[in-house]
Amino acid sequence: MKKSLAMLVIFAASSFAAEITGFVGDSMCGAKHKAASAADAKCATTCLSKGDKAVLVTTEGKVYTISDADQKKVASFVGKTATVTGDVSGDSITVASIK
């Protein structure tokens, strides 16, 4: 019981709501696409069409994995800079909204 409670407290402390702006790229190339150029957009689109997952890359090069359930939400933003609002846990983000 104590272990379960401790894990719950750790999880709750490590997850928080945030608004993060970055380039919607692909998991294979990750931070290589932080510049958000036309070439980056083309590469991300190509990699995602081959089965890679969408990620959010900040201008500082931090890569956030977008949850599997939210891949369709970000599909129209691939290759573009977007602002994602959602819950962050470590290097992952669950998308509440994207604009």
C-alpha positions in Angstrom: 0.0 0.0 0.0 2.8 2.4 0.9 4.6 1.7 -2.3 1.5 2.3 -4.4 0.9 5.6 -2.6 4.5 6.7 -3.1 4.3 5.9 -6.8 1.1 7.9 -7.1 2.7 10.9 -5.5 5.8 10.6 -7.7 3.6 10.3 -10.8 1.5 13.3 -9.8 4.5 15.4 -9.1 6.1 14.6 -12.5 3.1 15.3 -14.6 2.0 18.9 -15.2 0.0 21.0 -17.7 2.0 23.1 -20.1 1.9 25.1 -23.3 4.8 24.4 -25.5 5.7 25.8 -28.9 7.8 23.9 -31.4 8.1 22.2 -34.7 5.9 19.1 -35.3 8.4 16.7 -36.7 9.2 13.0 -36.7 10.6 10.6 -34.2 13.4 9.3 -36.4 15.0 12.7 -37.0 13.9 14.4 -33.7 16.0 17.5 -32.8 17.6 17.7 -36.3 14.4 19.5 -37.3 14.4 22.3 -34.7 15.0 25.0 -37.4 11.5 24.3 -39.0 12.8 24.9 -42.5 11.1 23.8 -45.7 13.6 20.9 -46.0 12.7 19.9 -42.4 9.0 19.9 -43.2 9.5 17.7 -46.3 11.7 15.3 -44.3 9.2 15.0 -41.4 6.3 14.5 -43.8 8.2 11.7 -45.6 9.3 10.0 -42.4 5.8 10.0 -41.0 4.4 8.6 -44.2 6.8 5.6 -43.6 5.4 5.0 -40.1 7.4 7.2 -37.8 5.6 9.0 -34.9 5.0 12.7 -34.7 7.0 14.6 -32.0 7.2 18.2 -30.9 10.7 19.8 -31.1 11.4 23.1 -29.3 13.8 25.7 -30.7 16.2 24.7 -27.9 16.2 21.1 -29.3 14.0 19.4 -26.6 12.0 16.6 -28.1 8.6 15.7 -26.7 7.0 12.4 -27.7 3.4 12.9 -28.6 1.1 10.2 -27.2 -0.1 7.5 -29.7 -3.7 8.5 -29.0 -2.9 12.1 -30.1 -1.1 11.4 -33.4 -4.2 12.1 -35.5 -4.7 15.4 -33.6 -1.3 16.7 -34.8 -1.3 15.3 -38.3 -2.3 18.5 -40.0 0.5 20.4 -38.2 3.4 18.1 -39.4 6.1 20.3 -40.8 4.9 23.4 -39.1 5.5 25.3 -35.9 2.6 24.9 -33.5 1.7 25.5 -29.9 0.6 22.4 -28.0 -1.3 22.6 -24.7 -1.4 19.5 -22.7 -0.1 17.3 -19.9 3.7 16.8 -19.8 5.2 13.8 -18.1 9.0 13.6 -18.6 9.6 13.8 -22.3 6.0 13.0 -23.3 3.1 15.2 -24.0 -0.6 14.3 -24.1 -2.3 16.9 -26.4 -5.3 18.8 -25.1 -5.2 21.3 -28.0 -2.9 22.4 -30.8 -2.8 25.7 -32.7 
